[in-house]
């Protein structure tokens, strides 16, 4: 029997009588008799719906999710060192290292190779389900209609995911006939605008019988709802309006029929469509009870630490109110790769490998809510921006005792930063509050020490940060690291959360207007308020050397982009945003000198890796040469 991994943990105990729920489920093998059996009864049909879900990408797998390692947000210790090669599938990282190719593409979602599923098979299975569920007689009308809409959403999402990676794609709206002719099999790629229109319409169709929210949380969390479908539509239309596709750069790209595959010119109206879709998604999410997450557990901590948990638990708080779409795969691996060992922590069970780069650390705002290069308060209360890499002693002033070890030495870069900096990153001489601690007094907090031979630093060749930073944000404060073991707290990793939607709306609306208005500022401030920093207008007018920046379209566009990079940092979103903005990746990956065993030797900016010079062809991934040889009607992407 074929085995599939369940991408969500909603229970099927009732449907499977008294059988236990597990991560794997037998499904019917393919073929005509098997297909008849697959829809012979309600239980088998529901299993087949699971099959349709099973093609969802691994959003929270640091080794395989594209967002974590295919760009420049995180880095790993060199290949050839223990766990990296033997236990961690790092095909996504090969893309970040500049090794993508057309002979045997990494993360090949088109053909289903190199640690990626074949999404065309996923689309085929959705089509089979939609066309065959009527054969199942013991399914009531409500279930049948809802399941069909779930399958339509998944079919639309798989088209969307392929579109994100490859641009123009074939549209597979119906099952391929088993006895189809060569002409029927050799499909063409559809132009960008037609692909977007098809996916958008299919998402609209899926809304008809999707529930507004999940009522039976014990059994159905992870299944598709109206807010999810509308949020994905907002993502789709924002991508279509963004520079990657909304320009004339690829106007000369045509297939062998002479059909142009990309828009020939910029279309401002696409931003308005994206803004309308995002606003609609926000309203639907609110109707379903979604709201910005604030940490309310009754524990004895300072407002400073509570603000850090406002931020981090919007990601790692299990099914919190902000999560619109969450992945129910096991998040333990992501946390294990990210958790920083403390001076009393278990040594080998938390791997301490997923390393945000110095670029990410520098992008966060100052405590005044503006870029550190713009802050007129001399940034570090007397230290100027060019001196950000110099060493300072951590004084017991401001909020330092909740963020770092008092009287220890650190880089100026780590002082007087916004709360999201401290909620997102573990770094040398930082501290961590976790559940079970009596309070957040300095003596109680876990101490993170990352210099050579220290607990969280380079001791052996396997488990350490390569940049001097680790991803703190994805580690739940409820995850427990002690001298005897590591126990990660499981949660639903957010695929889309409400803050993301607010920033989608702000970006699209700003681009659709001659100049920003209150609606744009309010949308961004909805996110900044929870982040604990001043609103856009207040921050720039009082603390930035460019006080009028939020008042013009170009300036506000830059602010919104940085807001996305900061709010969604360490969640695997940066990779996708940089691509749709057509922002080139840097050639140098930078971090601290992890071989240093003193502050003077550790805090030296070090080149961790030099990737090949970025080529604009990397914005759209290649189809494999084998696919084009099999189907000459497929036009290869530019530059490959």
KAKAMO-V657710 format. One record per helix or strand of 3 or more residues. SS is the DSSP state (H for helix, E for strand). FROM is the first residue (numbers start at 0). TO is the last residue. If there is no record, write none. Layout:
{{SS/FROM/TO} {SS/FROM/TO}}
This chain:
{{E/1/4} {E/23/26} {H/31/37} {H/41/52} {H/65/68} {H/82/85} {H/90/95} {H/118/134} {H/140/165} {H/181/184} {H/191/208} {H/216/219} {H/225/240} {H/268/286} {H/302/315} {E/322/326} {H/331/337} {H/357/362} {H/384/386} {E/390/392} {H/399/402} {E/408/410} {H/411/413} {H/418/423} {E/424/426} {E/429/431} {E/445/447} {E/468/470} {E/479/481} {E/484/486} {E/492/496} {H/497/511} {H/517/530} {H/535/542} {H/548/550} {H/552/566} {H/573/579} {E/587/591} {H/598/601} {E/604/609} {H/615/618} {H/624/629}}
